[in-house]
């Protein structure tokens, strides 16, 4: 059996982590509960000092930190933002992150941020465009890089590939890792009418280094990836299906709207950790 992406880069599973959100700035650094690692949105820390920086430094003393960006615009028509990549690279190295990630999407047009993660057309032209940009980012930052499968609500025109095939071509040709958002798989499968387990089976699972788990909001005709509420049972079931195929993988609980107490989010992380331990046994 060939080495996985994580094995080739010496990346070990970190366990179950949570996001460093502003509402946890006071309570998280002092918690006595188990927290395996933390994920940050780098845009919140690239230019801020004060309370944000103080909290970041306190957390760095206790936990491994990972960067999960929303502003790289890896699939957009604009050139890569040189200043953004430079500052991101400095932050990743300063905090000694083992790897970093962003989304396989576009977020900017004509220099204007769209404040959304918009899907790319699933075709070979998009693959050929994205791959050298991914390689450039990895070369400049000098750490393993993961791309996340985004949620989407309409297929971009011009698609000629299945979504899983598109993801496979990008990560294999760019030689990067995959951050598999399990909730996004479930949401997309429900909205676009495909089997989420078959989708997982079609992915290059040897490149999965991290998993995201989150809640969503169900409406009569669509499910929206809102990161609200506890992780639903169907997503937990799909999570176990994934982990039984990948083995234990660093898992993040995302809860980004109507954020409850730290204790409630840590309860979700405990549940993910229990699954990881059961699969490891």
C-alpha positions, 0 to 999 in steps of 0.5 A: 500500500502506498503512503498517504499524503499525511504520511509522506509529509509526516502529519499525524492525526491531531484528534478533535478540535474546535474553532477559535471564535471571539466569543471564546476569547475569555473562556477557552485559554482557561478551560480544563476540558480536553481540547486537542487543537484549534483552527483559526480563520487567518483573516481575523488575525493577519493585521490585528493586535490587541485582544485578538493577538493576546488570545492567540498567543495564549492559545499557542502555548497550549495547542496546535493551531491550524489556519483555515482561510476564506480569502485565498481565492484559489479559483478566481480569475484575479491574480493571487493576492501577493500581500495576502499570501505573504502575510499568510505565510508569515502567520503559518510559520510564526505559529508553527502550523503543520499545515494550512487550508482554504476552499476550492472556490472563488471569492473575488472578482475584479478586486472585489470580495464577494463575501461568499465561497462560490463554486467553480465549473467542474471541468478540465479547464478549471483544473488546469487553471487552479493547479499551478495556483495551488502549487505556487501557494504551497511553494511560497508558504512552504507547508502542506496545503489542503483544499476543502470541498465547498457547499454549493447550490447551483452547478456552474455552467460548463461542467463536464466532470462529476464533482468527486472526479473534479476534486480528485483531479485538482488535488492529485495534479497539484499534489496537495491534501484534501480537507473533507467537509462531511457536512458539505458532502451531506448538504450537496448530496441532498440538494443535488440528488446523489448518494453521499457514501458513493461520493466519498468512495469516489474521492482520493481518501489517501489525501484526506488530512482533515475533516470538518463537521457542522450543522445546517439549516433545512428548508422545504426545498433546500438545505443551507450550510449554515454551521448552526446548531449541533451536528445532525445525526445523518452527518454523524453517520456519514462521519463514521462512514468516512473515518472507517475508510480513512482511519483517524483524521484530525476533525474540527467542529465548526459552529459559526452562527448562534454560537453557544457556550464553549461547553456545548461546542466541546461536547460536540468535540467529545463526540467526534473524539469518541468516534475516532477512538472507536475506529482506532481500536 
